[in-house]
């Protein structure tokens, strides 16, 4: 090998061994685990007066829960009120679906409430009589007290249940033939349920507003987010119940 070629190779080797100062600084500033493993981890760090802290245990605002005792009590009251309203609507729609299917069951008359003289309470029909099914198409009502016949008949006429027309059979018995539902009748059931659904939504949203006024929560607080999430949950349940009934009745 010539002398000039040997000197050139020696010069190139010395250049590779001497790293640029900025490269050494960048390597020294990497976390320890990067220097050892040669790769970055998913944890993030932020600086506070020269100290690095992990953000792995920080809970986003959207996932925080209510901790204030008064707010928790108000939340429980609101949930109970909303749940009661939605469950009532669920039972009403179950009755609508039964009638739309053409099945004759005593549950068809479950919404009937009877007013008695000198009594402000509205009594369920089943508390004043038994309700049975005859021949699969007729409901047979047998009163415990024949003196309530007039009031029971009045309740049946004004209950607004499609197709319910009472016929007195004897002093203690009323027959109610249930016709097979037509397409128009099924659509009418859905229309009635749709109207009730909006009433329940209004009740749920009203309870939401009432709870916020009582709590006087700060804007963008955890409580505001949780109450809104609760309201959305029960309004969504109402929408789902109504949608299921729409499929059952074939309404558009």
C-alpha angles and dihedrals in degrees: 000000000000122000094243093052092050091051091051093052091049091052092050092051092053092052092055093050094054110073122204112261092238091056092052090049093051092050094049092052095056119104116265095250091056091052091051103038098028094228139085123248127221094251117107126215134201128194125243114176093327096316124114116222128188120237093203094106098045112116116217116238091246090061099045119110134219112269103168110104096218091049091049091053091050090047091053092050092049093049093050092051094047093045093050091052094048094047090052089052090048091056092047091053091047088058091047090051091050092053092044090054092054094240113143113217134150087250088077089076096043093106092058114113122189124211116209125197117268090010121102092194120100108223125211111243092239090061090061101035147008119254121208139167124245124194090346093278107064134064114217116205117196115189123218090213120030090206088074093059095102093050093047092051090049091052091050092051093049100040092095093223107150114246096011109133115157123219119194109230099178137336091290105026134074126185122208114190111206113210121212109266117255124211089261091051092052091049089049090054091052092047090053091049091048090055092049090048091059090049090054092048089053090051092050094048091045090054088049092054092045092052093050091050092050094047097044089206122188119257114270090010125148089251093057091052094047094049090049090050090050092051092048090051096057095039086053090052090053090051092050094049091050092047091052090051090050089057091047094051096039090232123155 
